Amino acid sequence: MLTIIVPTYNEGNNPVTLVTTVCESMKEVSRHDFEILFVDDSTDETPQVLERLSRENPKVRYIHRENERGLGSALVRGFMEARGEWLAVMDGDLQHPPSLLPQMLAQADEGIDLVAPSRFIPGGSDGGLFLHRKLVSLVARGLAWVLLPRTRPFSDPTGGLFLIRRDVLSGWSFDGGSWKILIEIIVRGHFSRAAEVPYHFRARDLGTSKMTLAAQIDYIRHLLRLRENGRTDSLLPFSIKRIPPLPEDQKTNSRVNRPD
């Protein structure tokens, strides 16, 4: 079973489109049961939307948090509440293509423990981000590569879209100090085989970055804590493979039509 964990914050009707596209994409891998678990911190009408979806679709569950905030802690809560043997994470704002799920699961079926889609390998795209956002992203990845050697084989360790086997999380607890949680999984997780598949990131707002000054400071502090406390001597070495882009005639359209 696969649990797709989706953190949400004031998403409006985005979850409706997300559920529709996830369910459509998962028809390609009908051998896998799945659930969609929203972890919601919203202050708008999103909880009402999620309540309606959960009543209409048995694949949908949601948790609404009243007194907690933060993407990192939301994902940790999702990991704790998930029912699946496999855990996928994607954004609730439609920037990550649900159509990639079958390809990610295909790698899992081949024995891969961690699938980390990348915007920066052949066939991938960063969605046409403005130059300053490209630089912010590059600096963030560069800091991870410099401070945390275990991230260096990954071309996109700061991504928010990934799939892991549940056992990758066994035997350790999250720091929870950053919303770049994939980095912590790479540094502390128990996996021996990883894969990168190319994907097209869909920028929702090209003029706005989540990397505020406060977020950048938290991110750097998190990297330093992982460097100091993230023991890797007890972890298995791992191999990583990069999946080439699908031929044009095999690609599934990953463009999402957002509601007006």
C-alpha positions in Angstrom: 0.0 0.0 0.0 1.1 3.6 -0.8 0.3 6.6 1.4 0.6 9.9 -0.4 1.2 12.6 2.2 0.2 16.1 1.2 0.8 19.0 3.5 -1.7 21.9 3.0 -2.0 25.5 4.0 -4.8 27.7 2.7 -5.0 25.8 -0.6 -8.6 26.5 -1.4 -9.9 24.1 -4.0 -6.4 22.8 -5.0 -7.0 19.5 -3.1 -10.0 18.7 -5.3 -7.9 18.8 -8.5 -5.1 17.0 -6.7 -7.3 14.1 -5.6 -8.8 13.8 -9.1 -5.4 13.7 -10.8 -3.9 11.3 -8.3 -6.8 8.8 -8.6 -6.5 9.0 -12.4 -2.8 8.4 -12.4 -3.0 5.5 -9.9 -5.3 3.6 -12.4 -2.0 2.8 -14.2 -0.8 0.8 -11.2 -4.0 -0.8 -10.0 -2.0 -3.6 -8.2 -1.1 -1.0 -5.6 -3.7 0.1 -3.1 -3.3 3.7 -1.9 -4.5 6.5 0.3 -4.2 10.2 0.1 -3.4 11.7 3.6 -3.7 15.5 3.9 -2.0 17.2 6.9 -3.6 20.6 7.1 -2.6 23.7 8.9 -5.1 26.0 7.1 -6.9 29.0 8.4 -9.2 29.4 5.4 -11.9 27.1 4.0 -9.5 24.2 3.1 -10.6 22.0 6.1 -14.2 22.1 4.8 -12.9 21.1 1.3 -11.0 18.2 2.8 -13.9 17.1 4.9 -16.1 16.9 1.8 -13.4 15.0 -0.1 -13.0 12.5 2.7 -16.7 11.8 2.8 -16.9 11.4 -1.0 -13.8 9.4 -1.5 -12.7 6.5 0.8 -9.1 7.0 -0.4 -8.9 10.4 1.2 -8.1 11.1 4.9 -7.1 14.3 6.5 -5.7 15.7 9.8 -6.3 19.3 10.7 -3.8 20.8 13.1 -5.0 23.7 15.2 -2.0 24.6 17.3 0.9 23.4 15.1 2.5 25.0 12.0 5.3 24.1 9.7 5.9 21.9 6.7 8.6 19.7 8.4 6.4 18.8 11.4 3.4 18.3 9.1 5.3 15.7 7.2 6.6 14.0 10.3 2.9 13.8 11.5 2.0 12.3 8.1 4.7 9.7 8.4 3.4 8.7 11.8 -0.3 8.5 10.7 0.3 6.8 7.3 -1.0 3.3 6.8 1.2 2.4 3.8 4.4 0.4 3.5 5.4 3.0 1.0 5.3 6.8 1.6 5.2 9.5 -1.0 5.3 13.2 -0.4 4.1 15.9 -2.7 3.0 19.5 -2.4 -0.7 20.5 -2.2 -0.3 23.5 -4.6 -0.1 21.4 -7.8 3.6 22.0 -8.4 4.4 18.3 -8.4 2.9 16.1 -11.1 0.8 13.2 -9.8 1.3 11.6 -13.2 4.8 10.7 -12.0 3.6 8.3 -9.3 3.4 5.2 -11.6 7.0 5.7 -12.7 8.1 6.2 -9.1 6.3 3.0 -8.0 7.9 1.1 -10.9 11.3 1.9 -9.3 10.0 0.8 -5.9 8.8 -2.5 -7.5 12.4 -3.0 -8.7 13.8 -2.8 -5.2 14.6 0.9 -4.9 14.3 2.2 -1.3 14.2 6.0 -2.1 13.0 7.6 -5.3 13.9 11.3 -5.5 12.6 12.9 -8.7 14.9 15.6 -10.0 14.5 18.8 -11.9 18.2 18.8 -12.9 18.8 15.7 -14.9 18.1 15.1 -18.6 14.3 15.3 -19.1 13.7 17.5 -16.0 12.8 21.1 -15.7 12.6 23.7 -13.0 9.5 25.3 -14.5 11.2 28.4 -15.8 12.0 30.0 -12.5 13.2 33.5 -12.5 17.0 34.0 -12.2 17.0 34.9 -8.5 15.0 31.8 -7.6 17.4 29.7 -9.7 20.3 31.2 -7.7 18.5 30.6 -4.3 17.9 26.9 -5.3 21.5 26.5 -6.5 22.9 28.0 -3.3 20.6 25.7 -1.2 21.7 22.6 -3.0 25.4 23.7 -2.9 25.3 24.2 0.9 23.9 20.7 1.3 26.6 19.2 -1.0 29.4 21.0 0.9 28.2 20.4 4.4 26.7 16.9 4.0 28.7 14.5 1.8 25.9 11.9 1.7 23.7 14.3 -0.3 26.4 14.8 -3.1 25.2 11.9 -5.4 21.8 13.5 -5.6 21.2 16.3 -8.1 18.1 17.6 -6.4 18.4 16.9 -2.6 16.2 19.9 -1.7 13.2 18.7 -3.6 9.8 18.3 -2.0 8.6 15.3 -4.1 9.9 11.8 -3.2 8.9 8.2 -2.4 10.4 6.0 0.3 10.0 2.6 1.8 8.7 3.0 5.4 11.7 1.1 6.8 14.0 3.9 5.6 12.7 5.9 8.6 13.2 3.1 11.2 15.6 3.6 14.1 15.8 7.4 14.3 13.7 10.4 14.9 13.5 13.7 12.9 15.1 16.9 13.9 12.1 18.6 12.4 13.9 22.0 12.2 13.5 22.5 8.5 11.0 22.0 5.7 13.7 20.5 3.5 13.0 17.1 5.0 14.4 15.0 2.1 17.9 16.2 3.1 17.4 14.7 6.5 16.1 11.5 5.1 19.1 11.2 2.8 21.5 11.9 5.7 19.9 9.7 8.3 17.7 7.2 6.5 18.4 3.5 6.1 18.5 2.8 2.4 20.9 1.0 0.1 19.3 1.8 -3.3 18.1 5.1 -4.6 17.0 6.4 -8.0 16.4 9.8 -9.6 13.7 10.2 -12.2 13.3 13.4 -14.2 10.3 15.6 -13.7 8.9 19.0 -14.7 8.3 21.3 -11.7 5.3 23.5 -12.2 5.9 26.9 -10.7 2.7 28.4 -9.4 4.0 31.9 -8.8 7.2 32.8 -10.5 7.6 35.9 -8.4 7.4 34.5 -4.9 9.9 32.3 -3.2 9.3 30.2 0.0 13.0 30.8 0.8 12.4 33.9 3.0 15.3 35.2 5.0 14.0 33.4 8.1 13.6 30.2 6.2 17.1 30.5 4.8 18.5 30.9 8.4 16.5 27.9 9.6 17.7 25.9 6.6 21.4 26.7 7.3 20.9 25.9 11.0 19.4 22.6 10.1 22.3 21.7 7.8 24.7 22.5 10.6 22.8 20.4 13.1 22.7 17.4 10.7 26.5 17.8 10.1 27.1 17.8 13.8 24.6 15.1 14.9 23.7 13.2 11.8 25.9 10.1 12.3 26.4 8.2 9.1 29.0 5.7 10.2 26.3 3.1 11.0 24.5 3.5 7.7 24.9 1.3 4.7 26.6 2.7 1.6 24.1 3.2 -1.2 24.0 3.2 -4.9 22.0 5.7 -7.0 20.7 5.4 -10.6 19.4 8.0 -12.9 16.4 7.1 -15.0 16.4 8.5 -18.6 13.4 10.5 -19.7 10.5 8.5 -21.2 10.2 8.6 -25.0 7.7 11.2 -26.2 5.1 8.5 -27.1 5.2 7.0 -23.6 5.0 10.2 -21.6 1.9 10.9 -19.5 0.7 14.5 -19.7 1.8 16.0 -16.4 0.2 19.4 -16.9 -2.5 20.1 -14.4 -5.4 22.4 -15.3 -6.1 24.4 -12.2 -9.6 25.5 -11.5 -10.5 29.2 -12.1 
